[in-house]
Amino acid sequence: MKRFFAALALAALAIAPVFSQAPDVSKILRELDDMGDFSGRDFSAVYTIVSQKPGEKETVTQARMFRRDGRKQFVLLIVMPEVNKGQGYLREDDNVWFYDSGSRKFSHSSIKENIQNSEAKNSDLTKRSLLDDYGVAATTEGTIGKYPVWVIDLKAKNTEVSYERMKLHVRKDQNMILKEEDFSVSGRLMRTTLFPKYADVGGKLIPSQILIIDELNPGEKSQLTLTEQSVAALPDSVFTKAFLEKVNK
C-alpha cells in the first residue's frame, strides 16, 4: 500500500507541471482585446493596401482611418486610387454606411464588407471583442517560425462577426497574434492572415503590417501597411456623414 501511494505521489508530481503550463485563455483573449481597444481616446492612421490577383495588374488602395472606440464610431476615407478618391465608410454604433463620392449618396453597408477590391474587410481595421463574440472550442500548442504559440480555436457566439470559426496563433512569451485562420460555418478555411510586424501606438502594440491570403482563390492576397499612427483627439465632426460630404467638395 505504501508503494502504491508513493507511486501515486510521483505521478501527481509528474502531472503537475503539465497543468501549471495550461494557459488562461480568457486572460489571453482579454489582453488581446485590450491591445486593440482605444476607448477613452481617438485613433487615426493611414493604411496602404497592395492587392495581387493572378492575371491582373497589382492594385494599390490608400485609406485614412479614424476611430473612436468608446462610441463604436469609425470612418474610412479612400484617398487612392484617384478613381475611388473620396469614397468612404462611416460606422455609427451598429450602422455602417458607404459613401459614393460620384453619386454623392450614402447606402447601407456592413462591417463585413471588403475594402475596395482587396482581401481586407472593414472589420479588420476596427475594434473587436474576442471575449464577447467567440467561445473557446479548443487550445493546443504549436510553433510559428521560431516562436512557440498557443493555437486557440474559437467559435462564434453570434452572427455579427465576419467568420463563424477562427484559429489564433498567439505567442506564448507575449500576447501577440502571429497568424489567424478564418473558417466558414462548414469548417472550410476561407483566409489566412499573418502579422509579421507590430508598432507601439500610445502604449499599445498593434499590427503595422498584415498579409491576408485568400484561401478560396489561389494567388489572391493583400498586404496592409500602417503609417501615420496617432492617438491625438479628433473633432466630433469627423464621425459624421457631413464630414465625408465636406472632404469631397
Wavefront OBJ file of the C-alpha trace (Angstrom):
o trace
v 0.000 0.000 0.000
v 2.881 2.371 0.814
v 4.364 1.668 -2.593
v 1.002 2.452 -4.209
v 0.732 5.865 -2.503
v 4.379 6.612 -3.280
v 3.787 5.842 -6.946
v 0.631 7.961 -6.881
v 2.538 10.892 -5.382
v 5.237 10.623 -8.043
v 2.603 10.542 -10.759
v 0.982 13.649 -9.309
v 4.329 15.446 -9.321
v 4.881 14.446 -12.940
v 1.452 15.668 -13.992
v 1.511 18.914 -12.007
v 3.882 20.801 -14.374
v 1.636 19.921 -17.309
v -1.382 21.526 -15.651
v 0.638 24.518 -14.458
v 1.574 25.262 -18.056
v -2.006 25.320 -19.285
v -2.857 28.830 -20.490
v -5.502 31.085 -19.034
v -7.266 31.536 -22.380
v -9.784 34.062 -21.075
v -6.918 36.230 -19.841
v -5.128 35.925 -23.191
v -8.243 36.966 -25.114
v -8.934 39.810 -22.674
v -5.413 41.164 -23.159
v -5.692 40.839 -26.944
v -8.985 42.756 -26.840
v -7.415 45.457 -24.681
v -4.426 45.756 -27.017
v -6.712 46.800 -29.866
v -9.057 48.970 -27.812
v -8.517 52.744 -27.896
v -11.547 53.614 -25.780
v -11.062 56.905 -23.956
v -9.078 58.455 -26.816
v -9.157 58.655 -30.594
v -7.019 56.687 -33.014
v -6.145 57.545 -36.593
v -3.787 56.135 -39.196
v -3.207 55.604 -42.901
v -3.493 52.119 -44.375
v -1.856 51.274 -47.696
v -3.329 48.119 -49.212
v -1.455 46.378 -52.031
v -3.559 43.644 -53.656
v -2.497 40.910 -56.058
v -4.714 38.715 -58.210
v -3.440 36.235 -60.822
v -3.561 37.670 -64.330
v -4.329 41.189 -63.115
v -2.232 44.271 -62.502
v -1.298 44.914 -58.888
v -3.600 47.489 -57.297
v -2.843 49.978 -54.537
v -5.506 51.450 -52.272
v -4.726 54.030 -49.613
v -7.241 54.903 -46.933
v -7.217 57.287 -43.989
v -8.861 55.726 -40.958
v -10.384 57.412 -37.889
v -11.655 55.527 -34.829
v -13.456 56.430 -31.630
v -13.831 53.034 -29.976
v -15.658 54.265 -26.888
v -18.652 55.175 -29.059
v -18.218 52.475 -31.715
v -17.523 55.143 -34.331
v -15.371 54.541 -37.372
v -14.587 56.444 -40.578
v -12.557 55.134 -43.503
v -11.793 57.647 -46.264
v -10.331 56.421 -49.569
v -7.546 58.711 -50.874
v -6.119 56.410 -53.584
v -6.617 55.436 -56.388
v -7.873 58.635 -57.962
v -10.933 56.935 -59.452
v -12.161 55.984 -55.959
v -10.903 59.059 -54.131
v -13.476 60.443 -51.726
v -15.386 57.217 -51.221
v -15.696 56.191 -47.629
v -17.311 54.217 -44.837
v -18.952 55.561 -41.710
v -19.918 53.491 -38.695
v -22.355 54.859 -36.146
v -22.874 52.285 -33.403
v -24.195 49.209 -35.258
v -24.935 51.007 -38.540
v -22.379 51.123 -41.353
v -22.771 53.434 -44.354
v -20.875 53.575 -47.639
v -20.477 56.974 -49.286
v -20.090 57.144 -53.074
v -18.389 60.414 -53.947
v -19.532 60.073 -57.571
v -23.266 59.979 -56.875
v -22.830 61.797 -53.545
v -25.149 59.266 -51.940
v -24.986 57.009 -48.881
v -26.011 53.361 -48.922
v -26.246 50.885 -46.078
v -23.152 48.693 -45.830
v -21.653 46.163 -43.422
v -18.619 45.804 -41.206
v -18.066 42.517 -43.079
v -17.690 44.235 -46.465
v -14.363 44.116 -48.277
v -12.450 47.360 -48.715
v -12.475 48.174 -52.421
v -11.219 45.122 -54.339
v -8.885 43.876 -51.605
v -8.996 40.905 -49.238
v -9.267 43.259 -46.244
v -12.619 43.873 -44.568
v -13.859 46.848 -42.579
v -13.820 44.589 -39.514
v -10.047 44.129 -39.888
v -9.483 47.799 -39.067
v -11.992 48.269 -36.279
v -12.049 47.341 -32.614
v -13.192 43.779 -31.928
v -14.103 41.841 -28.805
v -12.990 38.230 -28.931
v -14.388 37.522 -25.457
v -17.848 38.830 -26.339
v -18.094 37.372 -29.837
v -16.398 33.983 -29.512
v -16.287 30.955 -27.250
v -13.192 28.782 -26.871
v -13.575 25.386 -28.573
v -10.038 24.067 -28.030
v -6.483 25.094 -27.204
v -3.335 23.358 -28.443
v 0.342 24.195 -28.835
v 2.315 24.946 -31.983
v 5.173 26.914 -33.496
v 5.265 29.852 -35.904
v 8.826 30.352 -37.135
v 10.990 30.420 -34.005
v 8.110 31.287 -31.664
v 6.174 28.742 -29.562
v 2.489 29.633 -29.745
v -0.881 28.793 -28.277
v -3.330 27.768 -31.003
v -6.745 28.925 -29.801
v -9.764 27.579 -31.680
v -12.741 29.952 -31.371
v -16.381 29.529 -32.323
v -18.735 32.483 -32.858
v -21.445 33.285 -30.306
v -23.390 35.498 -32.725
v -23.846 36.233 -36.423
v -22.394 39.739 -36.300
v -18.813 38.535 -36.828
v -17.236 38.057 -40.252
v -16.381 34.393 -39.703
v -18.021 31.528 -37.832
v -14.742 30.000 -36.654
v -11.303 31.377 -36.049
v -7.935 29.949 -35.066
v -5.490 32.316 -33.410
v -1.777 31.537 -33.146
v -0.620 33.606 -30.165
v 2.965 33.907 -28.955
v 3.493 32.279 -25.571
v 6.057 34.814 -24.337
v 3.980 37.846 -25.293
v 0.339 38.239 -26.243
v 0.751 38.937 -29.947
v -1.184 37.211 -32.724
v 1.218 35.932 -35.378
v -1.325 34.094 -37.508
v -5.104 33.949 -37.832
v -7.139 31.409 -39.784
v -10.775 32.168 -40.603
v -13.332 29.456 -41.368
v -16.875 29.237 -42.731
v -19.813 27.618 -40.944
v -18.962 24.322 -42.680
v -15.379 24.490 -41.419
v -13.786 25.456 -44.739
v -10.680 27.629 -44.483
v -11.592 30.969 -46.059
v -8.465 33.022 -45.492
v -5.190 33.157 -43.593
v -3.833 36.357 -42.066
v -0.217 36.865 -40.984
v 1.033 39.638 -38.680
v 4.813 39.949 -39.209
v 5.254 43.430 -37.719
v 3.815 45.376 -34.796
v 4.092 49.021 -33.741
v 3.723 50.723 -30.365
v 0.903 53.232 -30.659
v 0.052 55.075 -27.478
v 1.416 52.241 -25.351
v -0.456 49.538 -27.269
v 1.088 47.031 -29.676
v -0.946 46.860 -32.875
v -0.137 45.201 -36.234
v 1.747 47.572 -38.554
v 1.999 45.039 -41.373
v -0.686 42.499 -42.269
v -0.749 39.902 -45.034
v -4.170 38.473 -45.923
v -4.269 35.366 -48.132
v -7.478 34.301 -49.893
v -7.644 30.515 -49.446
v -10.573 30.115 -51.879
v -8.847 31.825 -54.799
v -5.187 30.737 -55.056
v -2.787 33.579 -55.651
v -5.073 36.325 -54.343
v -3.638 38.266 -51.411
v -3.417 41.744 -49.917
v -0.719 43.371 -47.813
v -1.670 46.180 -45.449
v 0.892 48.638 -44.114
v 0.105 51.037 -41.278
v 1.633 54.554 -41.170
v 0.944 57.976 -39.648
v -0.458 56.466 -36.441
v -1.823 58.936 -33.905
v -3.883 58.993 -30.713
v -4.477 62.750 -30.867
v -8.029 63.928 -30.202
v -10.271 64.311 -33.247
v -13.169 66.747 -33.750
v -16.634 65.274 -33.227
v -17.474 66.391 -36.764
v -15.148 63.746 -38.221
v -17.581 60.989 -37.280
v -20.496 62.285 -39.331
v -21.945 61.959 -42.824
v -21.317 65.692 -43.254
v -17.566 65.086 -42.905
v -17.482 62.638 -45.824
v -19.532 65.022 -47.917
v -17.387 68.016 -46.993
v -13.974 66.483 -47.790
v -15.182 65.803 -51.330
v -16.161 69.406 -52.125
l 1 2 3 4 5 6 7 8 9 10 11 12 13 14 15 16 17 18 19 20 21 22 23 24 25 26 27 28 29 30 31 32 33 34 35 36 37 38 39 40 41 42 43 44 45 46 47 48 49 50 51 52 53 54 55 56 57 58 59 60 61 62 63 64 65 66 67 68 69 70 71 72 73 74 75 76 77 78 79 80 81 82 83 84 85 86 87 88 89 90 91 92 93 94 95 96 97 98 99 100 101 102 103 104 105 106 107 108 109 110 111 112 113 114 115 116 117 118 119 120 121 122 123 124 125 126 127 128 129 130 131 132 133 134 135 136 137 138 139 140 141 142 143 144 145 146 147 148 149 150 151 152 153 154 155 156 157 158 159 160 161 162 163 164 165 166 167 168 169 170 171 172 173 174 175 176 177 178 179 180 181 182 183 184 185 186 187 188 189 190 191 192 193 194 195 196 197 198 199 200 201 202 203 204 205 206 207 208 209 210 211 212 213 214 215 216 217 218 219 220 221 222 223 224 225 226 227 228 229 230 231 232 233 234 235 236 237 238 239 240 241 242 243 244 245 246 247 248 249
